[in-house]
Amino acid sequence: MGSLHVIIEEEDHRRPGGVLADMNAHDVDGMYLLISVIVDTDDNFYELDILKVIFLL
């Protein structure tokens, strides 16, 4: 659905290092959300991902 990527300087050479935390939730419409906090290889905040999953049967 979307990401918030933090850039430290004009040229950001950092790389994703791993997922610090995951959270499952539901929005006001009852849709499933997966929220992840991603850190860089130095364990500094890198990105916040929010995925909205729509199940079609």
N, CA, C and O of each residue as an XYZ file, in Angstrom:
228
protein
N       0.824     -1.181      0.000
C       0.000      0.000      0.000
C       0.867      1.242      0.000
O       0.641      2.160     -0.789
N       1.872      1.280      0.891
C       2.708      2.464      0.920
C       3.877      2.315      1.863
O       3.906      1.426      2.714
N       4.838      3.201      1.698
C       6.034      3.190      2.527
C       6.434      4.613      2.868
O       6.191      5.548      2.106
N       7.051      4.753      4.026
C       7.680      6.000      4.425
C       9.162      5.688      4.518
O       9.596      4.979      5.427
N       9.940      6.214      3.583
C      11.378      5.968      3.526
C      12.086      7.245      3.953
O      11.842      8.310      3.385
N      12.956      7.148      4.944
C      13.666      8.314      5.471
C      15.038      8.409      4.811
O      15.828      7.466      4.861
N      15.313      9.567      4.186
C      16.611      9.814      3.563
C      17.386     10.771      4.457
O      16.899     11.850      4.794
N      18.593     10.371      4.839
C      19.398     11.141      5.784
C      20.054     12.345      5.103
O      20.024     13.447      5.650
N      20.639     12.158      3.935
C      21.313     13.230      3.213
C      20.868     13.189      1.758
O      20.033     12.364      1.387
N      21.421     14.073      0.930
C      21.039     14.103     -0.481
C      21.283     12.763     -1.163
O      20.431     12.289     -1.915
N      22.428     12.151     -0.910
C      22.723     10.837     -1.466
C      22.696      9.832     -0.326
O      23.572      9.829      0.539
N      21.696      8.994     -0.336
C      21.511      8.015      0.741
C      21.962      6.644      0.241
O      21.306      6.041     -0.608
N      23.081      6.159      0.770
C      23.637      4.877      0.335
C      23.315      3.750      1.314
O      23.875      2.658      1.212
N      22.419      4.012      2.257
C      22.070      2.972      3.223
C      21.302      1.854      2.540
O      20.677      2.060      1.500
N      21.354      0.659      3.139
C      20.663     -0.510      2.616
C      19.761     -1.074      3.703
O      20.091     -0.984      4.886
N      18.622     -1.660      3.319
C      17.771     -2.298      4.322
C      18.530     -3.419      5.024
O      19.236     -4.201      4.386
N      18.377     -3.485      6.337
C      19.082     -4.504      7.101
C      18.178     -5.601      7.625
O      18.620     -6.739      7.785
N      16.941     -5.287      7.891
C      16.016     -6.292      8.397
C      14.790     -5.653      9.015
O      14.679     -4.432      9.124
N      13.875     -6.517      9.415
C      12.619     -6.073     10.013
C      12.789     -6.027     11.527
O      13.109     -7.040     12.150
N      12.575     -4.858     12.116
C      12.668     -4.698     13.562
C      11.400     -5.188     14.241
O      11.457     -5.838     15.285
N      10.240     -4.871     13.638
C       8.957     -5.272     14.229
C       7.893     -5.367     13.146
O       7.909     -4.621     12.167
N       6.966     -6.303     13.343
C       5.786     -6.463     12.487
C       4.553     -6.358     13.352
O       4.574     -6.742     14.521
N       3.480     -5.841     12.788
C       2.208     -5.750     13.513
C       1.076     -6.032     12.542
O       1.070     -5.520     11.423
N       0.131     -6.836     12.961
C      -1.084     -7.093     12.196
C      -2.209     -6.296     12.821
O      -2.319     -6.223     14.045
N      -3.046     -5.697     11.987
C      -4.168     -4.902     12.487
C      -5.266     -4.893     11.434
O      -5.101     -5.440     10.344
N      -6.380     -4.270     11.767
C      -7.481     -4.065     10.833
C      -7.823     -2.578     10.828
O      -7.814     -1.932     11.875
N      -8.125     -2.035      9.641
C      -8.508     -0.629      9.568
C      -9.996     -0.477      9.879
O     -10.661     -1.454     10.224
N     -10.514      0.734      9.758
C     -11.910      0.993     10.128
C     -12.897      0.258      9.225
O     -14.051      0.057      9.604
N     -12.452     -0.147      8.028
C     -13.307     -0.907      7.114
C     -13.191     -2.412      7.322
O     -13.842     -3.194      6.629
N     -12.353     -2.813      8.284
C     -12.166     -4.233      8.550
C     -11.124     -4.896      7.670
O     -10.967     -6.116      7.719
N     -10.404     -4.118      6.861
C      -9.370     -4.679      5.995
C      -8.121     -4.992      6.811
O      -7.779     -4.272      7.750
N      -7.448     -6.077      6.438
C      -6.242     -6.533      7.122
C      -5.064     -5.625      6.768
O      -4.856     -5.302      5.599
N      -4.295     -5.214      7.777
C      -3.094     -4.400      7.587
C      -1.883     -5.142      8.132
O      -1.963     -5.774      9.185
N      -0.770     -5.069      7.428
C       0.510     -5.548      7.923
C       1.431     -4.340      7.978
O       1.709     -3.719      6.953
N       1.903     -4.008      9.169
C       2.749     -2.834      9.388
C       4.129     -3.323      9.810
O       4.246     -4.104     10.754
N       5.183     -2.867      9.116
C       6.549     -3.311      9.392
C       7.472     -2.120      9.585
O       7.406     -1.143      8.838
N       8.334     -2.208     10.593
C       9.394     -1.223     10.814
C      10.693     -1.873     10.352
O      11.085     -2.926     10.853
N      11.353     -1.231      9.392
C      12.567     -1.779      8.800
C      13.748     -0.902      9.191
O      13.660      0.325      9.153
N      14.864     -1.545      9.572
C      16.085     -0.830      9.939
C      17.139     -1.058      8.859
O      17.039     -1.993      8.065
N      18.162     -0.181      8.840
C      19.256     -0.357      7.889
C      20.292     -1.311      8.476
O      20.080     -1.883      9.545
N      21.408     -1.481      7.779
C      22.436     -2.421      8.227
C      23.143     -1.967      9.500
O      23.841     -2.760     10.131
N      22.972     -0.689      9.892
C      23.517     -0.182     11.156
C      22.456     -0.128     12.249
O      22.678      0.476     13.298
N      21.301     -0.756     12.011
C      20.169     -0.807     12.950
C      19.546      0.560     13.222
O      18.980      0.776     14.293
N      19.641      1.484     12.268
C      18.946      2.766     12.347
C      17.646      2.669     11.555
O      17.543      1.884     10.613
N      16.645      3.479     11.945
C      15.369      3.463     11.230
C      15.591      3.702      9.746
O      16.322      4.610      9.350
N      14.941      2.867      8.923
C      15.098      2.974      7.474
C      13.768      3.222      6.764
O      13.675      4.084      5.890
N      12.727      2.453      7.150
C      11.473      2.538      6.415
C      10.312      2.006      7.255
O      10.481      1.104      8.074
N       9.141      2.583      7.034
C       7.898      2.097      7.629
C       7.010      1.643      6.481
O       6.617      2.454      5.642
N       6.690      0.351      6.434
C       5.833     -0.203      5.383
C       4.453     -0.491      5.944
O       4.318     -1.013      7.050
N       3.430     -0.146      5.172
C       2.050     -0.477      5.531
C       1.424     -1.149      4.318
O       1.305     -0.546      3.252
N       1.028     -2.398      4.494
C       0.422     -3.181      3.426
C      -1.031     -3.439      3.778
O      -1.333     -3.956      4.853
N      -1.922     -3.082      2.882
C      -3.353     -3.324      3.073
C      -3.736     -4.489      2.173
O      -3.576     -4.419      0.954
N      -4.240     -5.556      2.773
C      -4.557     -6.771      2.034
C      -6.059     -6.856      1.819
O      -6.842     -6.767      2.764
N      -6.445     -7.029      0.568
C      -7.851     -7.205      0.224
C      -8.028     -8.653     -0.226
O      -7.467     -9.069     -1.239
N      -8.805     -9.409      0.529
C      -9.043    -10.811      0.196
C     -10.236    -10.914     -0.743
O     -11.332    -10.459     -0.415
N     -10.026    -11.502     -1.891
C     -11.112    -11.731     -2.841
C     -11.394    -13.228     -2.883
O     -10.481    -14.031     -3.078
N     -12.619    -13.591     -2.705
C     -12.985    -15.014     -2.739
C     -13.685    -15.354     -4.024
O     -14.067    -16.505     -4.233
